[in-house]
Amino acid sequence: MATDLDGTLLHSDGTVTARTRAVLDELDAAGVPVVFTTGRPIRWMEELWDAVGGHGLAICSNGGIVYDVARREVRTARTIPADVLVEVAALLRREVPGTVFALERTTGFAKEPGFLPRLTVNLTSDVDEGPLEELVDDTVVKLLARHEEHEPEPYWHRVAEVVGAQVVTTWSSVGTLVEISAAGVTKATTLATIAAEMGLGPDEVVAFGDMPNDLAMLEWAGTSYAMANGHPTVRELADHVAPANDEDGVAAVLTDLFGLSGRSR
């Protein structure tokens, strides 16, 4: 079972309900592998590990990182080559002037001075700040491109057009922010690798998601559910629509699929 977090497994306030936790515990007890798939970086996950049961694997940064929840350690990282990062940034600065950047690295967050300066999370003393060219290294799993003046959807599509196939672009927010991974890196490709290591094919996987960064995963999985609150493109692609995240939609579907009680022990 693979599930996105924000807008999918989690309620809109970012919490995991007792009902959902009980379902995850029952799946674990039954030996069903659980993989959490998220665009979130590891640094935004620490408060969630215990809430989701402290077990399973997590695909973070849209496929850039596989994290072992029980061991609290990075298992694999699929990084973006430094020369590609610099080239992509130069292309976007030229073709979409005003674009600013931030980096999600296995070692932490870094950003240019103009990247979302009003966010408190980006003002902490341990955030590296400077021109992108001085921040890139071999630990970057996601490049974030942001524009303060463009409307979100036209910007998303323009960035994808400009960078071409040398990287993967997607988005999971309603703002003017594009998430960029290394070529071939998506939630789907990383999930496929994990499943293959377990001896499982896509027909043995059920997946849940709500935003465009879940599309490839939902298309790959043998059984896919879009959340009722999901983006229209996600609802159109998925095999089924689950109740909304604030109605514990993932837990409700899994209870029926696996014949679970859904009750806390």
KASUL-V374165 format. One record per helix or strand of 3 or more residues. SS is the DSSP state (H for helix, E for strand). FROM is the first residue (numbers start at 1). LEN is the number of residues. Records with the same first field share a line. If there is no record, write none. Layout:
SS=FROM-LEN, FROM-LEN
This chain:
E=2-3, 35-3, 57-4, 65-4, 73-5, 100-6, 108-4, 140-7, 167-4, 177-6, 206-4, 223-5, 240-3
H=5-5, 18-12, 42-3, 46-3, 61-3, 82-14, 120-4, 132-4, 152-15, 187-11, 202-3, 212-9, 232-6, 245-3, 249-10
